[in-house]
Amino acid sequence: MSAPATLVAVTSAAEPASLPGSGPVVVLLHGFGSHEHDLAGLGPHLGAPWVSLRAPLALPHGGFAWFPIVTPGDPDPEPVARATEAGGAWVDAELGPDRPVVPVGFSQGGLMATQLLRTRPGRVAATVVLGGFVQAAEQPADAALATSRSPVFWGRGAEDRVIAPHAIDRTAAWLPGRSTLVERVYPGLAHGIDARELADVRTFLDDTVGRAAA
């Protein structure tokens, strides 16, 4: 495997290392074709210091991706592994070896949020998946997660036609046995995030990360 890419980020502080406190940092992970500023507007509403990462793959017509889309809902494991290593390496280098994180990902970024959980569970205080899914390939921490049952929020729109139905079915089968799951499906919402979902994410983080940090 080639060396992980160096990621670009925007943060709620001047530099990642200067984020206040020692509690969990929200790590925002955008979707396919977007950029690090896309989810940054969510950060101030989540009640914790935050960073928003740019995916490493530049797309020909603008925007960035964590991995190419070849078969919707079934990404090639190798580019997913490279992106996972890049995200994990950024967290280790910029936030230090011990500070916990809360990956919050939308769409393709939602898969990347679960990848951090499935490869670095000791760093992850909670996980938020918005309109996303899990990949099929087994990951290093999957067996351990069946015991630890880390808190996961999985929200999606009832009218979402972007994520392949079989990927949703896979996620619905995978998450309950490997997490303490809060699942929400929002009537009338397509492939996006609305105020209802954002409010539920804040409540989830207050109930999990907030209590752990208290």
N, C-alpha and C positions, 0 to 999 in steps of 0.2 A: 504494500500500500504506500502511495506517495505521501510526503509530508503534508500535514493539515494546512489549509489556507489560513492566512491571517485575516480575521474578521474586523469589520468596521462597526462602531457602535455610537449611539447617542445615549446620554445618561441624565439622571436627575441631579447630578453633581458635576463639577468641573471635570473630574477624572474618575474612572471606576474606583480607583484606590481611595478616593476621598469621600465615598458614600458614607453617610453618617451611621453610627451605631455598629453593632456586631450581629444584629439579627438577620433574617433572610432577606435576600435581594431578589426582586422580581426580574426575570429575564424574558423579555418580550421577543417573540419569534414570528416574523411576518409570513405571509403566504406567497405562493408562486407569482412571479411577475411584479412583486412589490419591492419595498425598501425599508430601511431602518426607521424612517420617520412615520411610517404608516400607522403603527400601533403606539407610537410614543404618546399620543393623546390620551391613551388609556391609563398610562402610568400614574398620573396624579390622583386618579380615582381609586387606586388599589391599596392605599394605606401603608406603603412600604417604599424604601428606596428602589429605584428601577434602572435597568439598562435595556436598550433595544438594539438587537444585533441585525446587521445586514448579512444576508445569505451569501455564500462565496461564489456562486455561479452566475456570471453576468449573461443575460439573455440578449440575443441579437437585436431585438426590437425594443430594448429598454427593460429596466427592472432586473430583479435578481431571483434566483431560486436556490433551494437547498439541494435539489437533485432533479434530473430531467424527468419529464413525464413521457413514458413510452406506452405503458398499459395503465389506464386510469385505475387507481386503487391497488395496484400491484407494482410498486417501485422496485427497480433492480437493487438488491441488497448492497452491492459494492459502493455505488455513489452515496447511498444513505449512510453507510459506515464511514465514508470519508467526511461527510458533513457532520456526523455525530462527533467524530474525533476533533474536527475543527471547533465545534461549539464547546466541547469539553475542555479542549486546550485553552480556549479563550477564558473560560471560567476559572481554570486553575491559575493561569498567568495573571489575570487582571483583578480577580477577587480574592486571591490567596487560596491556600490549600484547605482551609477549614470553614470558610463562611458558607452557610447554607443558601440554597437558591430555590426559587419557585418559578420553574419554566411555565410561561403562559404563551401558547401558540395558537395561531389561527390557520385553518386549512392545512396546507403543507407544513406550516410551522407547528401545527398541533401534533403531527406525527413526530416532529423533531423534539417537542416537549416530552413525549413519551419515550423517545430515544435516550434523553438524558436520564430519565427515571430508570430505564431498562439497562443502562450501562454504568451509571454512577449513583446508585440509590442512596449512598451515604451522604451525598451532597444535597439531595432533594428533600425539602421540607414538605412540599405539596406540589401537585401538578394540575394545570388547567389546560384543557383541550377544547377549543372553540371551533366547531365546524370541521373537525379533523378526524383522524383514524389512526390505528396502529398498523405497522407492517407485519407481514406474515412470518418473516424470518425470525427464528429464535435468537434471543439476545442474552448476554452473559448473566444478567441478574434475574432472569425470569423466574427461576426456581425459588430464589430467595424472596421475591416479591409475594409469592403465594403464602408466605409466613408473615412477612412484615406488614403487608396490607397498607401501604402508604396512601394518604388521602389524595383522591383524584376527583376533579370536577370535569364532567363531559357535557357540554351544551351544544345544541345544534338546532337549526331551523326545521320545522316540519315540512317546509316547502323547498328545502335544499335539494337541487338537482345536479349539483356539481360533483359531490363526492359519490363515487360508485356505490350502489346499494350493497354489493357483496363486501365492500370495505367497511360499511356501517355494520353489517351483520357480524363480520369478524371482530370488530371492536366491541360490539354488544356481548359477544361470547367471551372475549378475552378479559376485559376489565373487571367484571365482578369477582373473579377468582383470584385476582392479583392486586387488588386495591380495596380501600374503603371508599366506595364510589358514591358520588352525588351526580345523578344524571338528570338533565333537564332537556325537554323538547319544547320548542316555542311555536305555538300556532301562528301562522301567517308570516313567519320569518323564512327568508330564503337563505342564500349563502352569504351571511353577514353577521354582524353583532349589533344588538339593539340595547336600549336602556334597561329592559327587563333582565337581559342576560348579564349586563355589566353589574347591576345591583345584586344579582345572585352570586356572581363571582366575588364581589366585595364581602358579602355575608359569609361565603365559604372560607375566604382567607381570614376574616376576623375570627371565625369559629375554630380554625385549624392553626394557621401560622400565628395569629394574634395570641391565642391561648398558649401556644408553645413558647412564645417569646416573653410572655408575662412573668 
